[in-house]
Amino acid sequence: MPSCRGSIAYVLGLTIGASCAAAPPQVAEGDKADWTWLRSEGTASLVLEPPQLKGVERWVLESPRHRGPINCLTVSPDGTRAATGGCDGVVRIWNLETGTLEKALVGHRYHLYSMDWSPDGTMLATHSWGDAKLIIWDIATGAMKKRFDKSLEMRSLRWSRDSRKLAGCTLGSGKISVVEGLGEPKVLTEIGQPIWALDWSPDATRLAVVAFGNVGSLIDASSGAAVTQLEIDGDEAFTMVRFSPEGKALATGNSASTSIWDAATGKRIATIKTPTADIAWSADGKQLTTTSSVGVKFWEGSDGKPAGGLPATGSLIEWNHASGRLVVAAADRVQAWDRDGKEAIVSIDAGGSAAPVFQAGKPVVTGVGTNALSLWDPVSFKRIGRLEGHAKPVTTAAWSQDGKRFASGSEDGTVRMWNVKNAESLHECRGHKGRITCLEWTADGKALVTASYDKTARIWSAEGEAKGTLEGHTSWIEAVAWSPNGKQVVTGGRDKNLIVWDAAQQAEAKKIEGTVPITALAWSAVKGVPALACGFQDGSIRVVNPSTGEVLAALATGNASNWYRTSALCWMPGNRPMLLASRYYLAQIWDVTQGKTVERQIAPGGASAVFPTAGGAFAVARSEDRTVRFWDPEGGKLRGVLLEEGDALVGISTSGDVKYDPDTNPGLIAIVQTQSGQQTISLDELAKTYGWKNNTKVMKLPSRN
């Protein structure tokens, strides 16, 4: 790695090569230890040390909903059930008639990203990016028919129509592997380019492939030779591909458009200029559907002309040919629709990403992502109040460092300061013209800085008085931080610029231009020298002197994938400069002087906040999997988690003891594996059938910072 001391361009991400859509993720040399740890030890399980229960091989406790956003979807051939997966690594199967959870399956450690239901309805294939394992499940029993323990990078899993062959592809060198009859995977071909997606032709004689480098091919399923090339223009790069049911046409898509192709000649039939997250064909192949944040749209398969739409949004879609219904999944829900429906036939609350807001010794706050926040006693876990007043969902919230003040920001651009004891709104701060992205109190709690999609930051007194507007960014601000003395504030965001402001004058003191969006900031001092920790969209972390721009330490290298985003930073207390950081699926404690990781713990989906508690004896990562995770930085051992579930605050120890207000019902489930397979039961059934005993005294939250 080149020397970076004093190089402002380098600290702000000169090493990044391209966006996620343009280049595959590559593991940097300095990240290999992190990657090895994630693959060998990282797990998103809520229960790491369950006691032995009679007749049980293993068991875990889980939320009935996904902890984190839904990443993958597949529907049973008869259209009655849907399977989903996400960053918690748990497969959940939903009844599309009743909208209820039928069962959950545990076998992967975290991050399910690809799955497919076999056409005969008996098997489900799943692959985890987290452990690089492929599992084929028996749907009826929940047993693993086959687990491939060898590391496999098989994304975009697809069964052949006869359920005999399962194909998957890789990034990297672009291998296509085929599992036939539950045998060992065999490499069919290697195209030399990272493959985004593939699909079988109906007769299983060809595979359609779209890959990095504007590659679109039809490959002979016997020889692996390319038999047809799609006539792709310019810089098009497709990330999804689907054969029409009769095999005569092919659809490809990317974030900006969808194309329809003649499968025999590779010639383009039509180009549809619409944002596309996923595509699916009707049973007769006459219509194609796309889904994205702008809605579900229908298009004529013959010429790509518009053919209507549905008032539904999502990132995943399947058009079930048996039921004729469309199943659409967004980050937190699964819906089933009739082709001409005005509203969903069934809508399932299937996931979420909002974690509790925790500060030691203060009420735990839940409800981020909704219009109202709930306050919970950190000892009894009973609800003690509600903070109501925001007209739109809360996007960010934080306690002041002394725990005397609490503030929240909303999608509507307003900020509220609260009297937590009385659950009353003290001040409503208006001025922003877009969603609040982040906020932070000064160390003494006398001022608050907020940032918004409107490209500005604003400073407020603790009494809610507007003290100034910081204007200078050309895109929205993602991170803010106060100097330790509260005299300066720093902002960074999507425009890749770092700006240091004089808080009293609201004037720009220094501007550092970069090449990578800034996603996290934390200001401290190292041996009397101002030290600003900067996290970036590419996962890199640098410590700079905000006065001079000098690079003081380079802790993490960058990566061309948005998956590696540094999402949170915090300086640890103590004499040695230690930084607590979250990047991609890790929470890490860095020794800044030595430039190396001291301890690691998983933070599924990335943490939205990290901070130390109990004088450094515990560190806490608030993750996108709806948990606050307490862990011992001396040994990296998980101590327990907090989870918001079923309108309740739940604490779960590593041994599976559960604490919550008995007047609430979080509806937790137990996933139990026996010799016959896996079953999903309630906690009452776990106690009655298998003798589980709960010890609520085990779960104690840190009481001080």
C-alpha positions in Angstrom: 0.0 0.0 0.0 1.5 3.4 -0.9 2.4 5.8 1.9 -0.6 8.1 2.7 0.8 10.5 5.4 0.0 14.0 4.4 -2.0 13.0 1.4 -5.5 14.6 1.6 -6.6 12.9 -1.7 -5.7 9.5 -0.3 -7.4 10.0 3.0 -10.6 10.8 1.3 -10.6 7.7 -0.8 -8.4 8.1 -3.9 -8.0 4.3 -4.0 -11.6 3.6 -4.9 -12.0 2.5 -8.5 -15.7 2.5 -9.3 -19.2 2.3 -8.0 -20.8 -1.0 -6.8 -22.7 -1.3 -10.0 -19.6 -1.0 -12.1 -17.2 -3.3 -10.3 -17.3 -6.4 -8.2 -16.3 -6.3 -4.5 -12.7 -7.3 -4.0 -11.3 -8.1 -0.5 -8.4 -5.7 0.1 -5.2 -7.2 1.5 -5.6 -5.5 4.9 -9.2 -6.8 5.2 -8.3 -10.5 4.9 -8.2 -11.1 8.6 -11.6 -9.5 9.0 -13.0 -11.6 6.2 -11.5 -14.8 7.7 -13.0 -14.0 11.0 -16.4 -13.3 9.5 -16.4 -16.6 7.6 -15.1 -18.7 10.5 -16.5 -17.1 13.6 -19.1 -14.4 12.9 -22.7 -15.3 13.6 -25.9 -13.3 13.9 -27.5 -15.9 16.2 -29.2 -14.4 19.3 -28.3 -17.5 21.4 -24.7 -18.6 21.3 -24.5 -21.0 24.3 -27.9 -22.7 24.6 -28.1 -25.3 27.4 -28.7 -28.9 26.5 -32.4 -29.9 26.3 -33.5 -33.5 26.3 -34.1 -34.8 22.8 -32.8 -31.7 21.1 -29.7 -31.5 19.0 -29.6 -27.7 19.1 -32.1 -24.8 19.5 -32.2 -21.0 19.3 -34.6 -18.2 20.1 -35.6 -15.9 17.3 -37.9 -13.1 16.3 -40.8 -14.2 14.1 -39.8 -11.3 11.8 -36.5 -10.8 10.0 -33.9 -8.9 11.9 -32.9 -6.5 9.2 -34.0 -6.1 5.6 -35.2 -8.9 3.4 -32.6 -9.8 0.8 -34.1 -12.7 -1.1 -37.5 -14.2 -2.0 -38.9 -17.3 -3.6 -42.4 -18.6 -3.8 -43.6 -22.2 -3.6 -44.8 -23.6 -7.0 -48.4 -23.8 -5.8 -48.3 -20.1 -4.7 -49.4 -20.7 -1.2 -46.1 -20.0 0.6 -43.1 -17.6 0.3 -39.6 -18.1 1.7 -37.5 -15.1 2.5 -34.0 -14.5 3.8 -31.9 -11.6 5.1 -28.9 -10.5 7.1 -29.9 -12.6 10.2 -29.2 -15.8 8.3 -32.6 -17.3 9.1 -34.9 -18.7 6.5 -38.6 -17.8 7.1 -41.5 -19.4 5.4 -44.8 -17.5 5.3 -48.3 -18.6 4.5 -49.6 -16.4 1.7 -53.2 -17.2 2.5 -53.2 -16.4 6.2 -50.2 -14.0 6.4 -48.6 -16.0 9.2 -45.2 -17.5 9.8 -45.2 -21.2 9.2 -41.7 -22.1 10.1 -38.1 -20.8 10.4 -35.0 -22.7 9.4 -31.5 -22.2 11.0 -28.4 -23.4 9.3 -26.5 -20.3 8.0 -24.7 -18.0 10.3 -25.7 -14.7 8.7 -26.6 -12.9 5.4 -28.7 -15.0 3.2 -28.6 -13.5 -0.3 -29.9 -16.2 -2.7 -32.6 -18.9 -2.5 -34.9 -20.9 -4.9 -37.8 -23.2 -4.3 -37.6 -26.4 -6.4 -40.3 -26.7 -9.1 -41.5 -30.0 -7.6 -42.2 -28.1 -4.3 -40.2 -30.4 -2.0 -36.8 -28.6 -1.7 -35.5 -25.1 -0.9 -31.9 -24.1 -1.9 -30.3 -21.3 0.1 -26.9 -19.8 0.0 -25.2 -17.5 2.5 -22.7 -14.8 1.7 -21.7 -15.0 5.3 -20.5 -18.5 5.5 -20.3 -19.4 1.8 -22.4 -22.5 2.4 -25.1 -24.0 0.2 -27.9 -25.8 1.9 -30.7 -27.8 0.3 -33.7 -28.1 2.7 -36.5 -30.7 2.9 -39.5 -28.4 3.0 -41.8 -30.9 4.8 -39.5 -31.7 7.7 -37.1 -28.7 7.9 -34.2 -31.1 7.7 -31.1 -30.4 5.6 -31.1 -32.8 2.7 -27.7 -31.7 1.8 -25.2 -29.2 3.2 -22.1 -28.4 1.2 -19.5 -27.5 3.8 -16.9 -26.6 1.2 -16.8 -22.9 0.6 -19.0 -22.1 -2.4 -19.8 -18.7 -3.9 -23.1 -19.7 -5.6 -25.2 -16.6 -6.0 -28.3 -16.4 -8.1 -29.4 -20.0 -7.4 -31.8 -21.5 -10.0 -33.4 -24.9 -10.2 -34.0 -26.5 -13.6 -37.7 -27.1 -14.3 -37.4 -30.9 -13.6 -35.8 -30.1 -10.1 -32.8 -32.2 -11.0 -30.2 -29.5 -11.5 -29.3 -26.5 -9.4 -27.1 -23.8 -10.9 -25.3 -21.0 -9.3 -22.6 -18.5 -10.3 -19.8 -16.5 -8.7 -18.3 -13.1 -8.8 -14.5 -13.2 -9.1 -13.6 -15.2 -12.2 -17.2 -16.0 -13.0 -17.7 -19.7 -12.4 -20.9 -21.4 -13.2 -21.5 -24.5 -11.0 -24.2 -27.1 -11.3 -25.4 -29.5 -8.6 -27.2 -32.5 -10.1 -29.2 -35.0 -8.1 -27.8 -33.6 -4.8 -24.3 -34.6 -5.9 -21.2 -32.5 -5.5 -21.1 -29.2 -7.5 -19.3 -29.3 -10.8 -18.0 -26.3 -12.6 -19.6 -26.0 -16.0 -17.6 -23.1 -17.2 -15.6 -20.1 -16.1 -16.1 -17.0 -18.2 -13.4 -14.8 -16.7 -15.8 -12.0 -15.6 -17.9 -11.7 -12.4 -21.4 -13.0 -13.0 -24.3 -11.1 -11.6 -27.2 -13.5 -12.4 -28.2 -16.6 -14.4 -31.4 -18.5 -15.4 -32.2 -21.9 -16.9 -34.1 -22.2 -20.2 -37.3 -24.1 -19.8 -35.9 -27.2 -21.4 -32.7 -27.0 -19.3 -30.4 -27.0 -22.4 -29.1 -23.4 -21.9 -28.2 -21.0 -19.2 -28.7 -17.3 -19.7 -25.9 -15.3 -18.0 -25.3 -11.6 -17.4 -21.9 -10.5 -16.1 -19.6 -7.6 -15.4 -18.1 -6.0 -18.5 -21.3 -5.8 -20.4 -21.5 -9.5 -21.0 -24.8 -11.2 -21.8 -24.6 -14.8 -23.0 -26.6 -18.0 -23.6 -24.5 -20.9 -22.6 -24.9 -24.6 -23.6 -25.7 -26.4 -20.4 -23.8 -29.5 -21.4 -20.6 -28.1 -22.8 -20.5 -24.7 -21.1 -19.8 -23.0 -24.5 -21.4 -19.7 -25.3 -23.9 -20.3 -28.1 -25.4 -16.9 -28.3 -24.3 -13.4 -27.3 -26.7 -10.6 -26.5 -26.2 -7.6 -28.7 -25.5 -5.2 -25.9 -24.8 -1.5 -26.7 -22.2 0.8 -25.1 -21.8 0.6 -21.3 -24.9 -1.4 -20.4 -24.4 -3.8 -17.5 -27.3 -6.0 -16.5 -27.7 -7.4 -13.0 -30.8 -9.7 -13.5 -32.0 -12.1 -16.2 -35.1 -14.2 -16.7 -36.2 -16.6 -19.5 -39.9 -16.3 -20.5 -41.9 -19.4 -19.6 -41.9 -20.8 -23.2 -38.2 -19.9 -23.6 -38.5 -17.7 -26.7 -37.7 -14.5 -25.0 -35.3 -13.2 -22.4 -35.5 -10.3 -20.1 -32.6 -8.5 -18.5 -32.6 -5.5 -16.1 -30.5 -3.0 -14.2 -31.2 -0.1 -11.9 -32.1 2.2 -14.9 -33.8 0.0 -17.5 -35.1 -3.4 -18.6 -34.6 -5.0 -22.0 -36.4 -7.8 -23.8 -34.4 -10.1 -26.2 -35.0 -12.8 -28.7 -33.5 -15.9 -27.0 -32.7 -17.5 -30.3 -30.7 -14.7 -31.9 -29.7 -12.5 -29.0 -31.2 -9.5 -30.8 -32.9 -6.8 -28.7 -36.7 -6.6 -29.0 -37.3 -3.6 -26.8 -35.8 -1.4 -24.1 -37.9 -0.1 -21.3 -36.5 3.0 -19.6 -37.7 2.4 -16.0 -36.0 1.9 -12.7 -35.8 -1.9 -12.1 -35.0 -3.8 -8.9 -36.4 -7.2 -10.1 -38.3 -8.7 -13.1 -40.8 -11.5 -13.6 -42.8 -13.0 -16.5 -46.5 -13.9 -16.6 -47.4 -17.6 -17.1 -48.1 -17.1 -20.8 -45.0 -15.0 -21.4 -47.1 -12.2 -22.8 -46.3 -9.7 -20.1 -43.3 -8.7 -18.1 -43.4 -7.0 -14.8 -40.8 -4.8 -13.1 -40.7 -3.6 -9.5 -38.8 -0.8 -7.8 -39.4 2.1 -5.5 -41.5 3.7 -8.2 -44.0 0.8 -8.2 -44.9 -2.4 -10.0 -45.2 -1.9 -13.7 -46.5 -4.2 -16.5 -45.1 -4.3 -20.0 -46.1 -6.1 -23.2 -43.6 -8.9 -23.8 -43.8 -8.5 -27.6 -42.8 -4.8 -27.8 -42.2 -3.5 -24.2 -45.2 -1.1 -24.3 -46.8 -0.1 -21.0 -49.6 -2.4 -19.8 -50.6 -1.0 -16.4 -49.3 -1.4 -12.9 -50.0 -2.0 -9.2 -49.9 0.4 -6.3 -47.1 -1.7 -4.8 -43.4 -1.1 -4.3 -40.5 -3.5 -3.5 -37.2 -4.8 -4.5 -38.1 -8.4 -5.2 -41.0 -9.9 -7.2 -42.3 -13.3 -8.4 -45.3 -13.9 -10.6 -46.6 -17.2 -9.5 -47.8 -19.2 -12.4 -50.1 -21.5 -10.5 -52.1 -18.9 -8.6 -51.6 -16.1 -11.1 -50.7 -13.8 -8.2 -47.7 -11.5 -7.9 -45.7 -11.7 -4.7 -43.7 -8.5 -3.9 -41.2 -8.1 -1.1 -39.8 -4.9 0.2 -37.2 -4.5 3.0 -39.8 -5.2 5.7 -42.9 -6.7 4.2 -44.2 -9.4 1.8 -47.4 -8.9 -0.2 -49.5 -11.0 -2.5 -51.5 -9.2 -5.3 -53.9 -10.1 -8.0 -52.9 -8.9 -11.5 -55.6 -6.2 -11.5 -55.8 -5.7 -7.7 -56.4 -2.3 -6.1 -54.9 -3.5 -2.8 -52.8 -6.4 -1.5 -54.7 -9.7 -0.8 -52.3 -10.3 2.1 -49.6 -8.0 3.6 -47.1 -9.5 6.0 -45.0 -7.5 8.4 -41.9 -9.6 7.8 -38.9 -7.6 8.9 -37.4 -4.3 10.1 -34.1 -2.5 10.7 -34.8 -0.1 13.6 -32.8 -0.9 16.8 -33.4 0.4 20.3 -31.6 3.6 21.2 -29.5 2.8 24.3 -27.5 4.9 26.8 -26.4 3.4 30.0 -28.6 4.3 33.0 -31.2 6.0 30.8 -34.6 4.7 29.5 -34.2 2.6 26.4 -36.0 4.2 23.5 -37.7 2.2 20.7 -39.9 3.1 17.8 -37.3 4.6 15.3 -39.0 4.3 11.9 -42.4 5.1 13.3 -44.1 8.4 14.3 -43.9 7.7 18.0 -41.1 6.6 20.4 -41.5 4.4 23.4 -39.6 4.7 26.7 -38.6 1.6 28.7 -37.2 1.2 32.2 -33.7 -0.4 31.8 -34.2 -2.5 34.9 -37.8 -3.8 34.8 -38.1 -3.6 30.9 -41.6 -2.0 31.5 -42.8 0.8 29.3 -42.7 4.1 31.1 -43.8 6.6 28.5 -44.3 7.5 24.8 -42.9 10.4 22.9 -45.5 11.5 20.4 -45.6 14.5 18.1 -43.7 13.8 14.9 -46.0 13.8 11.9 -43.8 11.4 10.0 -41.5 8.5 11.0 -38.4 9.2 13.2 -35.2 8.7 11.2 -32.6 9.4 13.9 -32.4 10.0 17.7 -29.8 10.5 20.3 -29.1 11.2 24.0 -26.8 13.9 25.0 -23.6 12.5 26.5 -24.6 13.5 30.1 -28.0 11.8 29.5 -29.9 14.9 30.4 -31.3 15.6 27.0 -32.9 13.6 24.2 -33.5 14.7 20.6 -35.1 13.1 17.5 -35.3 13.9 13.8 -38.0 13.0 11.4 -38.6 12.4 7.7 -40.6 15.7 7.6 -37.5 17.7 8.4 -38.4 18.6 12.0 -36.3 18.0 15.1 -37.8 17.6 18.6 -36.2 18.0 22.0 -37.9 16.0 24.7 -38.5 16.1 28.5 -38.1 12.3 28.9 -39.3 12.3 32.6 -42.7 13.7 31.6 -42.7 12.3 28.0 -43.3 15.8 26.7 -42.0 17.6 23.7 -40.0 20.7 24.9 -39.1 22.2 21.5 -39.9 21.6 17.9 -37.1 22.9 15.7 -38.1 23.8 12.2 -36.0 25.0 9.3 -34.8 21.9 7.4 -36.5 21.2 4.1 -35.8 17.5 4.0 -35.4 14.3 5.9 -33.1 14.5 9.0 -30.1 12.2 8.4 -28.1 12.6 11.6 -27.8 14.7 14.7 -25.3 15.1 17.6 -25.1 17.0 20.9 -22.1 18.8 22.1 -20.2 17.2 24.9 -21.8 19.6 27.5 -25.3 19.1 26.0 -25.7 22.8 25.4 -26.0 22.6 21.6 -27.3 20.3 18.9 -26.2 20.0 15.3 -28.6 18.4 12.8 -28.2 17.5 9.1 -30.7 16.9 6.3 -31.3 15.8 2.8 -31.6 19.6 2.1 -27.7 19.7 2.0 -27.5 21.9 5.1 -26.6 21.4 8.7 -28.2 23.6 11.5 -27.1 24.4 15.0 -29.7 24.7 17.8 -29.4 25.6 21.5 -30.6 23.2 24.1 -33.6 25.5 24.4 -34.5 24.9 20.8 -33.3 28.3 19.5 -31.9 28.3 16.0 -28.2 29.4 16.1 -27.3 29.2 12.5 -27.3 27.3 9.2 -24.2 25.7 7.7 -24.4 25.8 3.9 -21.7 24.6 1.5 -22.4 21.0 0.6 -23.7 20.1 -2.9 -25.4 16.9 -1.8 -26.9 15.6 1.4 -25.0 15.3 4.6 -24.5 11.9 6.1 -22.3 12.5 9.2 -21.7 15.3 11.7 -19.4 15.6 14.7 -18.6 18.3 17.3 -15.1 19.2 18.4 -14.5 18.2 22.0 -14.7 21.9 23.1 -17.9 22.5 21.1 -16.4 25.4 19.2 -16.2 23.6 15.8 -18.4 21.2 14.0 -17.5 19.0 11.0 -19.8 17.7 8.3 -19.4 15.1 5.6 -21.6 13.5 3.0 -22.5 12.4 -0.5 -20.6 15.2 -2.2 -17.3 13.6 -0.8 -16.3 16.8 0.9 -15.3 17.3 4.6 -16.1 20.7 5.9 -14.9 22.1 9.3 -17.1 25.0 10.6 -16.6 27.7 13.2 -19.8 27.0 15.2 -20.1 30.5 16.6 -19.7 32.3 13.2 -21.3 29.5 11.1 -18.3 30.0 8.8 -16.3 27.5 6.9 -12.9 27.1 8.5 -11.5 24.4 6.3 -12.7 22.3 3.4 -11.1 19.0 2.3 -12.2 17.6 -1.1 -12.3 13.9 -1.6 -13.4 11.1 -4.0 -15.6 8.9 -1.8 -18.7 9.8 0.2 -18.2 10.3 3.9 -20.5 8.2 6.1 -19.2 8.5 9.7 -17.3 11.0 11.8 -15.9 11.1 15.4 -13.8 13.9 16.9 -11.2 13.5 19.7 -7.6 14.3 20.4 -4.5 12.0 20.4 -1.6 13.3 22.6 -3.0 16.8 22.4 -3.4 16.8 18.6 -7.0 17.1 17.2 -8.0 13.7 15.7 -10.9 13.3 13.5 -11.9 9.7 12.6 -13.5 9.5 9.1 -15.4 6.6 7.7 -16.2 6.2 4.1 -18.7 4.6 1.7 -16.0 2.2 0.5 -15.3 0.9 4.1 -12.1 2.8 4.6 -11.2 4.5 7.9 -8.7 7.3 8.3 -7.8 9.6 11.2 -6.9 13.1 10.2 -5.9 16.4 11.9 -9.0 18.5 11.0 -7.0 21.7 11.3 -4.2 20.8 8.9 -5.6 17.8 6.9 -2.6 15.7 7.9 -3.3 11.9 7.9 -2.5 10.6 11.4 -3.5 7.0 10.8 -4.8 4.8 8.0 -6.8 2.0 9.7 -8.9 0.3 7.0 -8.4 0.1 3.3 -11.2 0.9 0.8 -13.3 -1.4 -1.3 -15.2 -0.7 -4.5 -18.4 -2.1 -3.1 -21.1 -0.2 -1.1 -21.5 -3.4 1.0 -18.3 -2.3 2.9 -19.7 1.0 4.1 -18.3 2.4 7.4 -21.5 3.2 9.2 -20.4 4.3 12.7 -17.4 5.5 14.7 -16.7 6.3 18.3 -13.5 7.0 20.4 -13.0 4.7 23.4 -12.1 6.1 26.8 -8.7 5.5 28.2 -5.0 6.5 27.8 -4.4 4.7 24.6 -6.1 6.0 21.4 -8.7 3.3 20.6 -11.5 3.6 18.1 -14.7 1.6 18.0 -16.0 1.3 14.4 -18.6 -0.5 12.4 -17.9 -1.4 8.8 -19.9 -3.8 6.7 -20.8 -6.7 9.1 -18.2 -5.9 11.8 -17.9 -3.9 14.9 -14.2 -3.5 15.6 -11.9 -2.0 18.2 -8.9 -0.5 16.6 -5.6 0.3 18.2 -5.0 3.6 16.4 -1.3 3.8 17.2 -0.6 0.3 15.9 -3.2 0.5 13.1 -4.6 -2.9 13.8 -7.8 -4.5 15.1 -7.8 -5.6 18.8 -11.2 -7.3 18.9 -14.1 -8.0 16.6 -17.8 -8.7 17.0 -20.5 -9.1 14.3 -22.9 -6.2 13.6 -25.3 -7.7 11.1 -26.1 -5.3 8.3 -23.8 -2.6 9.8 -24.3 -0.7 13.0 -26.1 2.7 13.1 -24.3 3.6 16.3 -21.4 2.3 18.3 -20.3 3.4 21.8 -18.6 2.2 25.0 -20.3 1.6 28.3 -19.3 0.8 31.9 -15.9 2.5 31.7 -14.9 0.4 28.7 -15.8 -3.0 30.2 -18.6 -3.4 27.5 -18.9 -2.0 24.1 -22.3 -1.7 22.3 -23.1 -1.9 18.6 -26.6 -0.9 17.5 -27.1 -2.9 14.3 -29.5 -2.9 11.4 -30.7 -6.3 12.6 -32.8 -4.5 15.3 -30.5 -5.3 18.1 -28.2 -3.6 20.5 -25.3 -6.1 21.2 -23.3 -6.0 24.4 -19.8 -7.5 24.2 -16.6 -7.6 26.2 -13.9 -5.9 24.3 -11.2 -7.8 26.2 -12.2 -11.1 24.7 -14.7 -10.2 22.1 -17.4 -12.3 23.8 -21.0 -11.5 23.2 -22.9 -10.9 26.5 -26.4 -10.4 25.3 -28.7 -8.4 23.0 -31.6 -6.0 23.2 -34.3 -6.4 20.6 -37.5 -4.5 19.8 -40.2 -7.0 19.0 -43.9 -7.1 19.1 -44.2 -3.7 20.6 -42.0 -4.9 23.5 -38.4 -4.5 24.6 -36.7 -7.9 24.9 -33.4 -8.8 26.4 -31.8 -12.2 25.4 -28.7 -13.6 27.0 -26.2 -15.8 25.2 -27.6 -18.8 27.0 -31.1 -18.2 25.8 -32.7 -16.5 28.9 -35.3 -13.9 28.0 -36.5 -10.8 29.8 -39.4 -8.5 28.9 -42.4 -6.9 30.5 -44.9 -9.8 31.1 -47.7 -7.4 30.2 -46.4 -7.4 26.6 -46.2 -10.3 24.2 -43.2 -10.1 21.9 -44.2 -13.5 20.3 -40.7 -14.9 20.2 -40.2 -18.3 18.6 -37.9 -21.2 19.3 -36.3 -23.1 16.4 -35.6 -26.6 17.6 -33.6 -29.2 15.7 -34.1 -32.9 16.4 -33.2 -36.0 14.5 -36.3 -35.7 12.4 -35.6 -32.1 11.3 -36.4 -28.6 12.5 -39.6 -27.3 14.0 -40.8 -23.8 15.0 -42.6 -23.5 18.3 -43.5 -20.9 21.0 -41.5 -20.4 24.2 -44.4 -22.0 26.1 -44.1 -25.1 24.0 -40.3 -25.0 24.4 -40.7 -25.1 28.2 -43.6 -27.7 28.2 -42.1 -30.1 25.7 -38.4 -29.8 26.2 -38.0 -28.5 29.7 -36.6 -25.1 28.9 -36.2 -22.9 32.0 -36.0 -19.2 31.8 -33.9 -17.1 34.2 -34.9 -13.5 33.8 -32.2 -12.3 36.3 -29.4 -13.1 33.8 -30.1 -10.2 31.6 -28.8 -7.0 33.2 -28.0 -3.9 31.2 -24.9 -1.7 31.9 -25.9 1.1 34.3 -23.2 3.6 33.6 -21.0 4.9 30.8 
